[in-house]
């Protein structure tokens, strides 16, 4: 069975660095202390929630399950939708530009063990909702505010 084509690489081969719309799926994994798992990303060296681009043929739920496994080593099942975050223009170090849409879910760990590949994921750490680090983009910061409000029942 061959590796699936990478949608972003494929579309970039057609449009170069031009601004495109990209759709991502991500999620929040909590431990027993109600701390949330964050990933220090290899591309920005900043913290964010596990997740990534939806590939052709995937649903957002399939993508977040795949991305959680790739980035954290954990097997997850998808719970409730937390939100859809649409207001984010990104310019990457490569020069690529995108208007990104992020679909975020609650995720429940069903197996696996925490693992960092030291390339895409530099570090994994659980954080208290009251002590989150600066997150790498506006959408992740908005997601953090939403889970903080939910935790405080606001």
C-alpha positions as CSV (number, residue, x, y, z in Angstrom):
1,X,0.0,0.0,0.0
2,X,1.6,3.3,-1.1
3,X,1.7,6.5,0.9
4,X,-1.2,8.9,0.4
5,X,-0.3,12.0,-1.6
6,X,0.2,15.1,0.5
7,X,-2.6,17.5,-0.5
8,X,-0.7,20.7,0.5
9,X,2.4,19.7,-1.5
10,X,0.3,18.7,-4.5
11,X,-1.8,22.0,-4.5
12,X,1.4,24.1,-3.9
13,X,2.9,22.4,-7.0
14,X,0.0,23.9,-9.0
15,X,-0.3,27.4,-7.4
16,X,3.1,28.1,-5.8
17,X,3.0,30.5,-2.9
18,X,-0.3,32.1,-3.8
19,X,-2.9,32.4,-1.1
20,X,-5.2,29.4,-0.8
21,X,-7.9,28.1,1.6
22,X,-6.7,25.3,3.8
23,X,-8.9,23.3,6.2
24,X,-7.3,21.8,9.3
25,X,-8.7,19.5,12.0
26,X,-7.4,19.6,15.6
27,X,-8.3,18.8,19.1
28,X,-8.0,19.0,22.8
29,X,-6.7,16.1,24.8
30,X,-7.1,16.4,28.6
31,X,-5.5,14.4,31.4
32,X,-7.0,13.4,34.7
33,X,-6.0,16.8,36.2
34,X,-8.0,18.7,33.5
35,X,-4.7,19.9,31.9
36,X,-4.6,20.2,28.1
37,X,-1.9,18.6,25.9
38,X,0.0,21.0,23.7
39,X,2.6,20.3,21.1
40,X,5.7,22.5,20.6
41,X,5.9,22.5,16.8
42,X,9.0,21.9,14.7
43,X,8.0,24.5,12.1
44,X,7.6,27.5,14.5
45,X,9.1,26.3,17.8
46,X,5.8,27.5,19.4
47,X,3.0,25.7,21.2
48,X,-0.2,24.6,19.6
49,X,-3.0,22.0,19.8
50,X,-2.4,18.7,17.9
51,X,-3.9,18.7,14.4
52,X,-3.2,19.2,10.8
53,X,-4.5,19.6,7.3
54,X,-7.3,17.4,6.0
55,X,-6.1,15.2,3.1
56,X,-8.2,14.4,0.1
57,X,-10.8,11.7,0.9
58,X,-10.7,12.4,4.7
59,X,-13.4,13.7,6.9
60,X,-12.3,16.2,9.6
61,X,-12.7,13.4,12.2
62,X,-10.5,11.0,10.2
63,X,-7.9,13.8,9.9
64,X,-7.8,14.6,13.6
65,X,-7.4,11.0,14.6
66,X,-4.5,10.5,12.1
67,X,-2.8,13.8,13.1
68,X,-3.2,13.1,16.9
69,X,-1.4,9.7,16.3
70,X,1.3,11.2,14.1
71,X,2.0,14.1,16.4
72,X,1.5,12.7,19.9
73,X,1.6,8.9,19.6
74,X,-1.8,8.7,21.2
75,X,-4.9,6.9,19.8
76,X,-8.0,9.0,20.2
77,X,-11.7,9.0,19.6
78,X,-13.5,12.1,18.6
79,X,-15.9,13.7,21.0
80,X,-17.9,16.9,20.8
81,X,-17.1,19.7,18.4
82,X,-15.6,22.6,20.2
83,X,-15.7,25.1,17.4
84,X,-14.8,26.2,13.9
85,X,-12.2,28.9,13.6
86,X,-12.2,30.9,10.4
87,X,-10.4,34.2,10.9
88,X,-6.8,33.4,10.3
89,X,-4.5,34.5,7.5
90,X,-1.2,32.7,7.6
91,X,2.1,33.4,6.0
92,X,4.6,30.6,6.4
93,X,8.4,30.7,6.5
94,X,8.4,29.1,3.1
95,X,6.5,32.1,1.6
96,X,3.3,30.1,1.3
97,X,0.1,32.0,2.2
98,X,-3.3,30.6,3.3
99,X,-6.6,31.5,4.7
100,X,-7.0,28.7,7.2
101,X,-10.1,27.2,8.7
102,X,-9.7,25.0,11.8
103,X,-12.3,22.5,13.0
104,X,-11.6,21.6,16.7
105,X,-12.9,18.7,18.7
106,X,-12.7,17.2,22.2
107,X,-10.5,14.1,22.0
108,X,-10.5,11.1,24.3
109,X,-7.4,9.0,24.6
110,X,-8.1,5.3,23.9
111,X,-4.5,4.0,23.7
112,X,-0.9,4.6,22.6
113,X,1.9,6.4,24.4
114,X,3.1,10.0,24.2
115,X,5.9,10.2,21.6
116,X,7.8,13.1,20.0
117,X,9.4,12.6,16.6
118,X,11.7,15.6,17.3
119,X,10.9,17.0,13.8
120,X,7.2,17.8,13.5
121,X,6.8,17.6,17.3
122,X,9.6,19.0,19.4
123,X,7.9,18.5,22.8
124,X,4.6,17.5,24.3
125,X,3.4,18.8,27.6
126,X,0.2,19.1,29.6
127,X,-0.7,22.6,30.7
128,X,-3.1,24.0,33.2
129,X,-5.8,26.1,31.5
130,X,-4.8,28.9,33.8
131,X,-1.2,28.8,32.7
132,X,-1.1,28.3,28.9
133,X,1.9,29.4,26.9
134,X,1.7,31.8,23.9
135,X,0.2,29.8,21.1
136,X,1.5,29.9,17.5
137,X,-1.5,31.4,15.8
138,X,-4.8,33.3,16.3
139,X,-7.0,30.3,15.8
140,X,-5.3,28.3,18.5
141,X,-5.5,31.3,20.9
142,X,-9.2,31.5,20.2
143,X,-9.6,27.8,20.8
144,X,-7.8,28.2,24.1
145,X,-10.1,31.0,25.2
146,X,-13.1,28.8,24.3
147,X,-11.9,25.8,26.4
148,X,-11.0,28.2,29.3
149,X,-14.5,29.7,29.2
150,X,-16.1,26.2,29.1
151,X,-14.0,25.0,32.0
152,X,-15.2,28.0,34.0
153,X,-18.8,27.5,32.8
154,X,-19.0,31.0,31.4
